[in-house]
Amino acid sequence: MTAVAQPMQQPARGAEGWLTVLVVWHVIVVLGAAAGLWLLWMGQAALPEWVRWFSIGALALMAFGSIGAVIFIPRRDHRGRTLSLMVNYIGFLICTVALLQWIGAFTGFDELADRFPRGLPFLGVAFVGYLVYAFADRYETMPRRQRAVQRVGGFIMLAGLLLAVAAIIAWEAVPAFVLERLQPVILASLAGVALFGLMCWAMWRRPAAQAMHVNNARQETIEGYLFLSPNLLGFLLFLAGPLLLSLYTSFTNWDGFGTRDFVGLANYAKLLNLTLAPLADARQPANQVIDMRIYDELWRFSFFGGSYVIGAADKLFWIALRNTFLFGLLVVPLAVLPALGLAAILNSKLPGMKFFRAVYFIPSVAAVVGVALIWQWMYNATVGWINYGILRAVELLNSALGMALVAPQPRWLSSSDTALIAIVVMVAWQVLGFNTILFLAGMQNIPRVLYEAATVDGAGAWRQFVNLTLPLLGPTTVFVLSTTIISAFQIFEPIFIMTNPAGGPNNSTLSAVLYLYQNGFQRFSQGYASAIAWLLFLIIFVVTLVQYRRQGNTSYEL
Amino acid sequence: MSHKRMSVALSLLVLFSLVLGACAPAAPAAQPSAGATEAAPAEAAAPAAGDVALRWRTRPDNQEEAAVYAKISDELDAKLEGISLSYEPGGSEGASYQDQLKTEIANGTAPDVFWIPGTDVADFAKRGLILNVADLAAATEGFSVDAFYPGPMEFLTYNPESGANDALWGLPRDVSTFVLYLNQDLLAEAGAPDPIALAAEGKWDWDAFVEVAAAVRGLGSDIYGYGANAWWGPYGTWMNAAGGGFFNADRTACNLDSPESLAGLEFEQRLYQDLDVAVPYGEDSEPPFRAGKAGMFQNGRWATPGIRNVTFNWDVVELPKGPAGHAGNWLFWGAYAINANTQHPEEAWKLLQALTEASTQAQISALGTNIPSRVSQEAIDAFLTFTPPANNQAFINGLQDNATAEGPLWVGSWPSYVTVMDANVQALMTGEKTIDDFAATICDEANKAFQE
């Protein structure tokens, strides 16, 4: 988009009065924000900690923004308009959210979900009204008829919506609702919504923009940020904010309910605290060489004729980390390599390929919990279908070949030797279809002309696949590998559902995220769980970074 | 009207209707209880004006139980003047009941009254998440903690600040004990002695148990003599029956390496390893029992509704007596507690009492799920009529035979302790660890839970 840096040409009539009002308004905002900051800083307001810090940030932003607006608006500097719009827009949003919170809108949405179906037939009427309204566009050449049809459509829409509202709202509770909401805090937030909204409107108007010497380019920039704002604010509030909060929490001993006491790096120190001690012989008990009040035996090994034991202050963390790496090592090849082969087959023009594409994709869209429960049943060692199938197959072999083979009955989920593998198979099966579709999309983006040229050069199907398809699939492969590895490192649901106790047997399926969950939600250790989360984040970040670095060496330009 | 204005006007109207639709029904929740009119047993979404609206939650084990609780909620709604009730069944395969509840408490959206397992009472009480209702109870005419089984009440009245039993954190919803569910057809086919008859003669001990289990196991490679699920309840009974237990006397240190506890665990390990009579440890034992492939299945009263659907002849018998002279059974319980942040503690206390009344508990017991938590011959007599199983007396015998009440840890962390214990016992039962290896390290590991 090319912005033309030309001042707007219309005269700035009627804007001066509003600009004076805006300056006064921003002075009031500065004073109000300063008072609020003082109260929050002195701990006068009894608020949850995260609300307090959020409020401090928001008030500081509004105070500094308003100071800028007070300075720049009298100079008719366009920066004053930008700052004023930013402050009033944020103020409007905060007041709206606060109003909805205080009137109970957010906690009432479950009730709304229950009552909403009552209004659906009337919403159908409103939709019919909309269709009639839109139908009026056919009469562009007959304005009177167009307006008449629009009126009819609008009336039907309005009637439908009013009836829907009447059906949805619990009218008997409305008087009590209104009376109860006549509280200072609700009225104040309502006034905030009105005032900030009004000031936004006043500054947004064309006369004010002209008076502030806003050109088209600057206007388009502001409009761009306005369109971006829902996503940006959502990111800041629901991703960046919680991330920072969890980082801070990782330095505390917060249990999820009480106050957060700062403990510095204690959580990280406990997680990473290891000790190494030599053993007199390989069978010597660990409690004779390491302090068992702090450490548990993690691993013992022999090296150059000597035996050693490694103790860990948190043995389970290291076991979880080992299991997570092992899971990733097993599941990534199983979920990626067959997907590549399948994609190559599905990319052919054999009949029925569209059907098979859908079939392979179905597991990816199935709910994890449902799939995990089915696999859990199949894996049951005593009455499960897999062992039953093995039993019948061996019986068939014995009767057909006159042998006396004993059917193995693996304890898929109750043996430490097989439990993780059983979950790897289930997850690989579920992810396979999604990866296949990604590879398929990548293959279909490769120009056919390259294959035709390769055919002319005498390359067979295998040579084409190895020397053409695979290199050109580089970016897709990196994406598939990255997403599969990241999801493998975050494995949680199948283990939580399929193993009993979760992470068993004997911690052989305990994953890092499951251990994080157990600490945060079952052992009241949110601070410790946050530290685990950040260590896991660092590991995933490094692995992903290495992959993307390698991508630079393997991608090809078409 | 232009398209744009029409769109804006309609959008605002829809937004307004949605917000008002969401807000309006919640209005009576915060109404003062003074001046309350007659309670209306109407649908929960529209409580009568002036009523105090209370939300309550418990964890049903199946849909039938959820329906009974919903019915109880409707009845109490009509019975409790000035209170409107809304029942929320909690827990599912994908969302642990307690974890969801804790999250809601932290968020300020938890129900006014909720059920928690007995082992969780300390964690909730120490953090101030549930209300100490001792004062309300003291002011209630006719209320006595002695009306309930003493084991749970010992834990529910403990005050960690005073060290005395002068608090009240809730009231037990129900109690249960373990029994052995018997596939009588399988036992008869194996020619095994009848455990119920042996119990009546006082000969139902560990040796007799092994004899029956081995006889059934002899029926085939896919037929098992005994099955139990992999959690602390089943293995705890073997330890208790040998005279051991999880903790020392004042529950401040590990007792898993005591000779008695080890004797119990060693006996159980033999069932899985040397004798090979049990459904492999860690496998869900209910499916093979229901499929007619296990002779004895150890579980609580809560399994009864499911077992009632099997097609073979079945009954129950108490657990066999161990070297300590008793069966080492547990007295399982969970409690209704009041959210510390409830706006209506007095009404919540009324609800708590109503939920634990004999008549309310009888409805749950009739379904077959659990045993009333009130100590009264009337309640026991009523429970015995809720058949099958014919031998309901086995549950009552379990309660009366030195049953150890499950309980919370007021010092230390029960979840951390049980994590260490579960993993090590599992390693023992699957043969990955010897009893000597287990004994050498278990308390070093488990005692760290008391430092949390």
Interface residues (C-beta under 8 A of the other chain):
Chain A: L100 I103 G104 A105 F106 T107 G108 F109 E111 L112 D114 R115 F116 G119 A126 Y133 Q150 G154 M157 L158 L161 L162 A164 V165 I168 I169 A170 W171 E172 A173 V174 A176 F177 E180 D255 G256 F257 G258 P285 A286 N287 M292 R293 D296 E297 K315 L316 V369 L373 W377 N380 A381 T382 V383 L391 Q409 R411 L413 S414 S415 S416 E493 F496 I497 N500 P501 G504 P505 N506 N507 Y517 Q518 F521 Q522 R523 F524
Chain B: M1 M6 L10 L13 V14 F16 S17 L18 V19 L20 G21 A22 C23 A24 P25 A26 A27 P28 A30 Q31 A45 A46 A49 E93 G94 S96 Q98 D99 K102 T103 I105 A106 T109 D123 R127 G128 L129 D222 Y224 N229 A230 W231 V279 P280 Y281 G282 E283 D284 P287 P288 A291 K293 S413 P415 S416 T419 D422 A423 N424 Q426 A427 T430 E432 A440 T441 D444 E445 K448 E452
